Amino acid sequence: MSSSSRPHAINSEHALWVSVPKFIGINFLMALIITITFCPSCITSLEGIGELLDEFIFVFLFSSVLSYGGSQVDYFFDKRLSWVEKPVQRLVFTIVSYMAYTFIASYILVFGISFFMGQFTLDDIPWGPIVQGTLNPMKFAFIFMAIFTTRSWLMEWRKSAIEAEQLRTEKISSQYQTLKNQLNPHFLFNSLNVLSNLVYEDADKSAAFIQKLSKIYRYVLEVQQEELIPLTQELDFARNYLELQKLRFEENLAFNIKVDEKQDAYLPPLSLQLLLENAIKHNEASKSNPLFIQIFQDGNDLVIANTYQPKRQQVEESAGIGLKNIELRYEFLGKRLPLIIHSDDEFVVRLPLIELN
Protein backbone atom coordinates (compact mmCIF):
# COMPACT_ATOMS: atom_id res chain seq x y z
CA MET A 1 0.00 0.00 0.00
CA SER A 2 1.38 3.41 -0.94
CA SER A 3 1.82 6.13 1.65
CA SER A 4 -0.79 8.28 -0.10
CA SER A 5 -3.46 5.58 0.20
CA ARG A 6 -2.95 4.79 3.89
CA PRO A 7 -4.66 7.93 5.26
CA HIS A 8 -7.67 7.22 3.05
CA ALA A 9 -7.93 3.66 4.37
CA ILE A 10 -7.67 4.86 7.96
CA ASN A 11 -10.36 7.49 7.38
CA SER A 12 -12.64 4.88 5.78
CA GLU A 13 -12.24 2.56 8.76
CA HIS A 14 -12.91 5.41 11.15
CA ALA A 15 -16.03 6.41 9.19
CA LEU A 16 -17.26 2.81 9.34
CA TRP A 17 -16.96 2.64 13.14
CA VAL A 18 -18.78 5.97 13.42
CA SER A 19 -21.56 5.16 10.93
CA VAL A 20 -22.43 1.60 12.08
CA PRO A 21 -23.64 2.55 15.59
CA LYS A 22 -25.55 5.47 14.08
CA PHE A 23 -27.14 3.16 11.49
CA ILE A 24 -28.18 0.66 14.16
CA GLY A 25 -29.50 3.37 16.45
CA ILE A 26 -31.65 5.00 13.76
CA ASN A 27 -33.17 1.70 12.65
CA PHE A 28 -33.73 0.65 16.25
CA LEU A 29 -35.67 3.86 16.87
CA MET A 30 -37.66 3.51 13.63
CA ALA A 31 -38.57 -0.11 14.38
CA LEU A 32 -39.62 0.85 17.89
CA ILE A 33 -41.87 3.66 16.66
CA ILE A 34 -43.47 1.51 13.94
CA THR A 35 -44.07 -1.41 16.34
CA ILE A 36 -45.66 0.76 19.02
CA THR A 37 -47.78 2.55 16.41
CA PHE A 38 -49.43 -0.74 15.39
CA CYS A 39 -50.19 -1.69 19.00
CA PRO A 40 -49.79 1.21 21.47
CA SER A 41 -51.73 -0.65 24.20
CA CYS A 42 -49.22 -3.52 24.14
CA ILE A 43 -46.62 -1.54 26.09
CA THR A 44 -48.89 -1.33 29.14
CA SER A 45 -48.25 -4.94 30.19
CA LEU A 46 -45.42 -7.44 30.25
CA GLU A 47 -47.43 -9.84 28.11
CA GLY A 48 -48.03 -7.14 25.53
CA ILE A 49 -44.34 -6.24 25.46
CA GLY A 50 -43.51 -9.90 24.93
CA GLU A 51 -45.89 -10.06 21.99
CA LEU A 52 -44.29 -6.91 20.55
CA LEU A 53 -40.79 -8.34 20.77
CA ASP A 54 -41.16 -10.72 17.83
CA GLU A 55 -42.82 -7.97 15.80
CA PHE A 56 -40.06 -5.53 16.76
CA ILE A 57 -37.30 -7.93 15.64
CA PHE A 58 -39.11 -8.49 12.35
CA VAL A 59 -39.56 -4.72 11.71
CA PHE A 60 -35.98 -3.92 12.79
CA LEU A 61 -34.62 -6.54 10.38
CA PHE A 62 -36.64 -5.18 7.48
CA SER A 63 -35.87 -1.57 8.37
CA SER A 64 -32.13 -2.26 8.46
CA VAL A 65 -32.16 -4.14 5.14
CA LEU A 66 -34.27 -1.50 3.36
CA SER A 67 -32.39 1.51 4.71
CA TYR A 68 -29.04 -0.09 3.92
CA GLY A 69 -30.16 -0.81 0.36
CA GLY A 70 -31.44 2.75 -0.03
CA SER A 71 -28.14 4.22 1.10
CA GLN A 72 -26.20 1.94 -1.26
CA VAL A 73 -28.42 2.80 -4.23
CA ASP A 74 -27.96 6.46 -3.38
CA TYR A 75 -24.19 6.04 -3.04
CA PHE A 76 -24.00 4.16 -6.34
CA PHE A 77 -25.80 6.82 -8.37
CA ASP A 78 -24.10 9.75 -6.62
CA LYS A 79 -20.95 8.89 -8.58
CA ARG A 80 -22.76 8.36 -11.88
CA LEU A 81 -25.83 10.59 -12.18
CA SER A 82 -25.99 14.10 -10.78
CA TRP A 83 -29.21 15.46 -9.32
CA VAL A 84 -28.21 18.89 -10.64
CA GLU A 85 -27.28 17.91 -14.20
CA LYS A 86 -29.69 14.98 -14.84
CA PRO A 87 -32.51 15.10 -12.26
CA VAL A 88 -35.10 13.14 -14.27
CA GLN A 89 -32.75 10.27 -15.15
CA ARG A 90 -31.52 10.16 -11.56
CA LEU A 91 -35.05 9.96 -10.16
CA VAL A 92 -36.13 7.21 -12.57
CA PHE A 93 -33.04 5.07 -12.01
CA THR A 94 -33.26 5.55 -8.25
CA ILE A 95 -36.92 4.48 -8.09
CA VAL A 96 -36.49 1.46 -10.37
CA SER A 97 -33.28 0.26 -8.69
CA TYR A 98 -34.47 0.68 -5.13
CA MET A 99 -37.91 -0.84 -5.66
CA ALA A 100 -36.35 -3.82 -7.45
CA TYR A 101 -33.89 -4.23 -4.59
CA THR A 102 -36.74 -3.97 -2.06
CA PHE A 103 -38.82 -6.66 -3.77
CA ILE A 104 -35.92 -9.11 -4.00
CA ALA A 105 -34.67 -8.44 -0.44
CA SER A 106 -38.19 -8.60 1.02
CA TYR A 107 -38.94 -11.82 -0.83
CA ILE A 108 -35.77 -13.43 0.51
CA LEU A 109 -36.48 -12.22 4.06
CA VAL A 110 -40.13 -13.36 4.04
CA PHE A 111 -39.09 -16.69 2.54
CA GLY A 112 -36.28 -17.19 5.07
CA ILE A 113 -38.24 -16.15 8.15
CA SER A 114 -41.29 -18.19 7.19
CA PHE A 115 -39.16 -21.23 6.47
CA PHE A 116 -37.19 -20.81 9.70
CA MET A 117 -40.44 -20.58 11.67
CA GLY A 118 -41.62 -23.83 10.08
CA GLN A 119 -44.57 -22.34 8.19
CA PHE A 120 -43.76 -24.41 5.10
CA THR A 121 -41.35 -26.96 3.71
CA LEU A 122 -39.29 -26.89 0.55
CA ASP A 123 -41.63 -29.47 -0.95
CA ASP A 124 -44.61 -27.17 -0.58
CA ILE A 125 -43.54 -23.50 -1.02
CA PRO A 126 -46.47 -21.00 -0.87
CA TRP A 127 -45.26 -18.63 -3.58
CA GLY A 128 -48.39 -16.45 -3.55
CA PRO A 129 -48.46 -15.68 0.20
CA ILE A 130 -44.72 -14.99 0.12
CA VAL A 131 -45.21 -12.42 -2.66
CA GLN A 132 -48.14 -11.01 -0.66
CA GLY A 133 -45.80 -10.67 2.31
CA THR A 134 -43.58 -8.29 0.38
CA LEU A 135 -46.35 -5.65 -0.01
CA ASN A 136 -45.91 -3.98 3.39
CA PRO A 137 -42.10 -3.81 3.03
CA MET A 138 -42.64 -2.27 -0.43
CA LYS A 139 -44.83 0.42 1.12
CA PHE A 140 -42.21 1.20 3.74
CA ALA A 141 -39.58 1.14 1.00
CA PHE A 142 -41.42 3.92 -0.79
CA ILE A 143 -41.19 6.04 2.36
CA PHE A 144 -37.49 5.20 2.73
CA MET A 145 -36.93 6.10 -0.90
CA ALA A 146 -38.60 9.48 -0.45
CA ILE A 147 -36.38 10.18 2.56
CA PHE A 148 -33.16 9.09 0.87
CA THR A 149 -34.02 10.86 -2.38
CA THR A 150 -34.85 14.13 -0.65
CA ARG A 151 -31.71 13.95 1.49
CA SER A 152 -29.52 13.11 -1.50
CA TRP A 153 -30.97 15.91 -3.61
CA LEU A 154 -30.58 18.49 -0.83
CA MET A 155 -26.99 17.41 -0.08
CA GLU A 156 -25.97 17.60 -3.74
CA TRP A 157 -27.75 20.91 -4.22
CA ARG A 158 -25.95 22.29 -1.16
CA LYS A 159 -22.61 20.97 -2.41
CA SER A 160 -23.25 22.46 -5.85
CA ALA A 161 -24.21 25.81 -4.34
CA ILE A 162 -21.07 25.88 -2.18
CA GLU A 163 -18.84 24.97 -5.13
CA ALA A 164 -20.49 27.61 -7.30
CA GLU A 165 -19.93 30.24 -4.62
CA GLN A 166 -16.31 29.16 -4.20
CA LEU A 167 -15.75 29.41 -7.96
CA ARG A 168 -17.41 32.83 -7.99
CA THR A 169 -15.23 34.01 -5.10
CA GLU A 170 -12.08 32.66 -6.75
CA LYS A 171 -13.01 34.32 -10.04
CA ILE A 172 -13.64 37.67 -8.36
CA SER A 173 -10.43 37.35 -6.37
CA SER A 174 -8.50 36.55 -9.55
CA GLN A 175 -10.05 39.48 -11.42
CA TYR A 176 -9.37 41.83 -8.51
CA GLN A 177 -5.77 40.67 -8.33
CA THR A 178 -5.42 41.28 -12.07
CA LEU A 179 -6.65 44.84 -11.59
CA LYS A 180 -4.15 45.43 -8.81
CA ASN A 181 -1.34 43.98 -10.88
CA GLN A 182 -2.02 46.63 -13.52
CA LEU A 183 -0.96 49.36 -11.10
CA ASN A 184 2.65 48.34 -10.68
CA PRO A 185 3.88 48.41 -14.31
CA HIS A 186 1.53 51.32 -15.11
CA PHE A 187 3.06 53.53 -12.43
CA LEU A 188 6.63 52.53 -13.24
CA PHE A 189 6.16 53.03 -16.99
CA ASN A 190 4.84 56.59 -16.60
CA SER A 191 7.47 57.52 -13.98
CA LEU A 192 10.29 56.36 -16.25
CA ASN A 193 8.82 58.42 -19.08
CA VAL A 194 8.93 61.51 -16.86
CA LEU A 195 12.47 60.70 -15.73
CA SER A 196 13.70 60.22 -19.31
CA ASN A 197 12.59 63.78 -20.13
CA LEU A 198 13.92 65.24 -16.89
CA VAL A 199 17.42 63.78 -17.29
CA TYR A 200 18.09 65.99 -20.31
CA GLU A 201 16.74 69.11 -18.61
CA ASP A 202 18.38 69.11 -15.17
CA ALA A 203 20.74 66.51 -13.71
CA ASP A 204 20.19 67.66 -10.09
CA LYS A 205 16.43 67.49 -10.45
CA SER A 206 16.63 64.06 -12.02
CA ALA A 207 18.75 62.83 -9.05
CA ALA A 208 16.21 64.19 -6.56
CA PHE A 209 13.43 62.68 -8.67
CA ILE A 210 15.07 59.25 -8.52
CA GLN A 211 15.42 59.43 -4.72
CA LYS A 212 11.79 60.37 -4.21
CA LEU A 213 10.69 57.85 -6.83
CA SER A 214 12.43 55.03 -4.97
CA LYS A 215 10.53 55.87 -1.75
CA ILE A 216 7.21 56.12 -3.58
CA TYR A 217 7.78 52.93 -5.53
CA ARG A 218 8.58 51.11 -2.29
CA TYR A 219 5.11 52.10 -1.06
CA VAL A 220 3.59 50.86 -4.33
CA LEU A 221 5.19 47.45 -3.81
CA GLU A 222 4.11 47.29 -0.15
CA VAL A 223 0.43 47.95 -0.81
CA GLN A 224 0.20 45.92 -4.01
CA GLN A 225 -1.42 42.91 -2.34
CA GLU A 226 -3.74 44.85 -0.02
CA GLU A 227 -7.45 45.26 -0.67
CA LEU A 228 -7.83 48.40 1.39
CA ILE A 229 -5.41 51.02 2.73
CA PRO A 230 -6.00 53.55 5.54
CA LEU A 231 -6.86 57.01 4.25
CA THR A 232 -3.90 58.53 6.12
CA GLN A 233 -1.42 56.36 4.19
CA GLU A 234 -3.00 57.19 0.84
CA LEU A 235 -2.88 60.91 1.64
CA ASP A 236 0.79 60.66 2.66
CA PHE A 237 1.47 58.95 -0.63
CA ALA A 238 -0.47 61.66 -2.52
CA ARG A 239 1.65 64.39 -0.91
CA ASN A 240 4.89 62.60 -1.77
CA TYR A 241 3.69 61.95 -5.30
CA LEU A 242 2.69 65.59 -5.90
CA GLU A 243 5.95 66.84 -4.40
CA LEU A 244 7.74 64.50 -6.79
CA GLN A 245 5.86 66.03 -9.71
CA LYS A 246 6.70 69.56 -8.54
CA LEU A 247 10.36 68.75 -9.10
CA ARG A 248 9.43 68.51 -12.74
CA PHE A 249 6.80 71.23 -13.10
CA GLU A 250 7.88 73.66 -10.34
CA GLU A 251 5.41 76.59 -10.18
CA ASN A 252 3.41 75.19 -13.10
CA LEU A 253 1.80 72.74 -10.68
CA ALA A 254 0.05 73.62 -7.41
CA PHE A 255 -1.87 71.41 -5.00
CA ASN A 256 -3.80 71.60 -1.76
CA ILE A 257 -4.80 68.74 0.56
CA LYS A 258 -7.32 69.42 3.30
CA VAL A 259 -8.75 66.27 4.92
CA ASP A 260 -9.48 65.16 8.48
CA GLU A 261 -7.01 62.30 8.75
CA LYS A 262 -8.03 61.19 12.25
CA GLN A 263 -11.04 59.26 11.00
CA ASP A 264 -11.12 55.49 10.49
CA ALA A 265 -11.58 55.44 6.70
CA TYR A 266 -10.07 53.37 3.91
CA LEU A 267 -9.51 53.45 0.15
CA PRO A 268 -8.48 50.87 -2.45
CA PRO A 269 -4.67 51.12 -2.67
CA LEU A 270 -3.16 53.63 -5.11
CA SER A 271 -6.54 55.09 -6.06
CA LEU A 272 -5.17 58.60 -5.55
CA GLN A 273 -2.04 57.85 -7.54
CA LEU A 274 -4.07 56.84 -10.57
CA LEU A 275 -6.23 59.97 -10.42
CA LEU A 276 -3.32 62.32 -9.85
CA GLU A 277 -1.32 60.66 -12.59
CA ASN A 278 -4.19 61.06 -15.05
CA ALA A 279 -4.68 64.71 -14.08
CA ILE A 280 -1.03 65.52 -14.75
CA LYS A 281 -0.73 63.40 -17.88
CA HIS A 282 -3.79 64.73 -19.71
CA ASN A 283 -3.81 68.38 -18.67
CA GLU A 284 -1.56 71.30 -19.51
CA ALA A 285 0.76 72.55 -16.76
CA SER A 286 2.54 75.70 -17.88
CA LYS A 287 3.28 79.24 -16.73
CA SER A 288 0.30 80.57 -18.67
CA ASN A 289 -1.96 77.75 -17.51
CA PRO A 290 -0.80 76.31 -14.17
CA LEU A 291 -2.44 73.06 -13.16
CA PHE A 292 -4.16 73.16 -9.77
CA ILE A 293 -5.09 69.97 -7.93
CA GLN A 294 -7.00 69.84 -4.67
CA ILE A 295 -8.02 66.97 -2.41
CA PHE A 296 -10.66 67.53 0.24
CA GLN A 297 -13.42 65.70 2.08
CA ASP A 298 -17.12 66.23 1.49
CA GLY A 299 -19.25 64.07 3.78
CA ASN A 300 -18.41 60.40 3.16
CA ASP A 301 -16.56 61.18 -0.08
CA LEU A 302 -12.98 62.10 -0.80
CA VAL A 303 -13.01 64.67 -3.61
CA ILE A 304 -10.13 64.92 -6.07
CA ALA A 305 -10.50 67.92 -8.36
CA ASN A 306 -8.22 69.46 -10.95
CA THR A 307 -8.51 72.30 -13.39
CA TYR A 308 -9.59 70.95 -16.76
CA GLN A 309 -7.22 72.23 -19.42
CA PRO A 310 -6.53 69.32 -21.77
CA LYS A 311 -3.31 69.30 -23.73
CA ARG A 312 -3.68 70.37 -27.31
CA GLN A 313 -1.57 67.40 -28.34
CA GLN A 314 -1.61 64.28 -26.23
CA VAL A 315 2.02 63.15 -26.18
CA GLU A 316 1.15 60.02 -24.17
CA GLU A 317 -1.72 57.82 -25.20
CA SER A 318 -4.04 56.71 -22.44
CA ALA A 319 -3.91 52.97 -21.68
CA GLY A 320 -7.50 53.11 -20.42
CA ILE A 321 -6.51 51.89 -16.97
CA GLY A 322 -7.04 54.70 -14.44
CA LEU A 323 -10.73 55.45 -13.83
CA LYS A 324 -11.97 52.06 -15.07
CA ASN A 325 -9.55 50.29 -12.76
CA ILE A 326 -10.82 52.22 -9.73
CA GLU A 327 -14.48 51.67 -10.63
CA LEU A 328 -14.00 47.92 -11.04
CA ARG A 329 -12.17 47.61 -7.72
CA TYR A 330 -15.00 49.40 -5.91
CA GLU A 331 -17.46 47.11 -7.69
CA PHE A 332 -15.59 43.96 -6.66
CA LEU A 333 -15.51 45.22 -3.07
CA GLY A 334 -19.30 45.64 -3.23
CA LYS A 335 -19.11 49.35 -2.42
CA ARG A 336 -20.74 52.49 -3.81
CA LEU A 337 -19.03 53.42 -7.08
CA PRO A 338 -17.01 56.62 -7.57
CA LEU A 339 -18.78 59.61 -9.09
CA ILE A 340 -17.16 61.45 -11.99
CA ILE A 341 -18.15 65.08 -12.64
CA HIS A 342 -16.81 66.78 -15.76
CA SER A 343 -17.39 70.47 -16.50
CA ASP A 344 -15.80 72.93 -18.92
CA ASP A 345 -13.17 74.07 -16.45
CA GLU A 346 -12.93 71.31 -13.84
CA PHE A 347 -12.63 67.54 -13.62
CA VAL A 348 -13.85 66.02 -10.33
CA VAL A 349 -13.85 62.47 -8.98
CA ARG A 350 -15.64 61.64 -5.75
CA LEU A 351 -14.22 58.51 -4.10
CA PRO A 352 -16.49 56.90 -1.44
CA LEU A 353 -14.63 56.51 1.84
CA ILE A 354 -14.89 52.93 3.09
CA GLU A 355 -15.49 52.16 6.75
CA LEU A 356 -14.73 48.75 8.21
CA ASN A 357 -17.58 47.51 10.41
Secondary structure, DSSP 8 states (H G I E B T S, - for coil): --TTTHHHHHHHHHHHHHHHHHHHHHHHHHHHHHHHHH-GGGGGSHHHHHHHHHHHHHHHHHHHHHHHHHHHHHHHHHTT--TTT-HHHHHHHHHHHHHHHHHHHHHHHHHHHHHHTTS--TTS--HHHHHHTTHHHHHHHHHHHHHHHHHHHHHHHHHHHHHHHHHHHHHHHHHHHHHHHHHHHHHHHHHHHHHHHHHHH-HHHHHHHHHHHHHHHHHHHHHTT-S-EEHHHHHHHHHHHHHHHHHHHGGGEEEEEE--TTS--EE-TTHHHHHHHHHHHHB--SSSS-EEEEEEEETTEEEEEEE--B-SS-SS---S-HHHHHHHHHHHTT----EEEE-SSEEEEEEE-B---
